[in-house]
């Protein structure tokens, strides 16, 4: 029996989402960015069709699938030139964490809206002095002894889509009563809470989703704002970070496939010295290499999603990091080669590739840099000593 990488249901989902993406396309996203607004129409239609919550439990309005299905949605939208970055954040990170560790009340309050797109949640972990080293997070939560409420204070940076979000899932730290040390915990913070302030960060990145710096000044939260067990913070945190890496890989693969398709179309049609430029190996071979790299990255992404959905968090952690690394590298190379194939046309607005040069770099940098992934593989997989 032949190995089936994707089921018939996966193939049908891929085709359906590709059709939705084609309906909107790159021009829609470009126009949305130019007008300074959100991709609301695409987000709403994807929600009504059930694509935003394919990974969330059916009993709360989701599709009952996993990250494998959600990664297909993001990859195909990206391949059509209209990716939705908040798919990485709202259903993949926040939805997954709440579905796995939230109380029944939290699940009923948030998952139906995250599934159909009527509610949206951002995710806040990065701080000015705590990027890759999450152990240095200084955002802290303390109990009000009189009311039992939480008081949350700190700063976050590079938080996507806060202006679109109803709440932010904030990574803070609480004091362990036994040891006095700080431990990570997750809190649902409404964006209209008193003491919660957001400031847009001026980015050279052409994207519909904006980046923000957050300031939390004694934000008062009810006791049930805490997600999961106060003593299981790291487990809960990485339950969200592994899907984030898998979905970032999907984002990068989709972008790379879009750029590559544009280059292939141009190489077939552009004729110099009586032959299409794609007939020349100097043009054709780098495009073939880019395709191979993207396909290999997709295989690792599929492996990571399969392991995660099967409940193998440790195996998924290694594969998710590798998938994110491979996809980031493949995306940057595909975009670069696509621009180079078009020559001067690759830098024009008409062909829509130049803006991807900056966007492709994001896949190497966020949510974890390629160097930190190499560190992880070096000591976790290869057993080499740490340098830090």
Secondary structure, 3 states (H helix, E strand, C coil): CCCCCCCHHHHHHHHHHHHHHHHHHHHHHHHHHHCCCCCHHHHHHHHHCCCCCCCCCHHHCCCCCCHHHHHHHHHHHHHCCCCCCHHHHHHHHHHHHHHHHCCHHHHHHHHHHHHHCCCCEEEECCECCECCCHHHCCCEEEECCCCCCEEEEEEEEEEECHHHCCEEEEEEEEECCCCCCEEEEEEEEECCCCCEEEEECCCCCCCCCCEEEEEEEEEEECHHHEECCCCCHHHHHHHHHHHHHHHHHHHHHHHHHHHHHHHHHHHHHCEECCEEHHHCHHHHHHHHHHHHHHHHHHHHHHHHHHHHHCCCHHHHHHHHHHHHHHHHHHHHHHHHHHHHHHHHHHHCCCCCCHHHHHHHHHHHHCCCCHHHHHHHHHHHHCCCCCCC
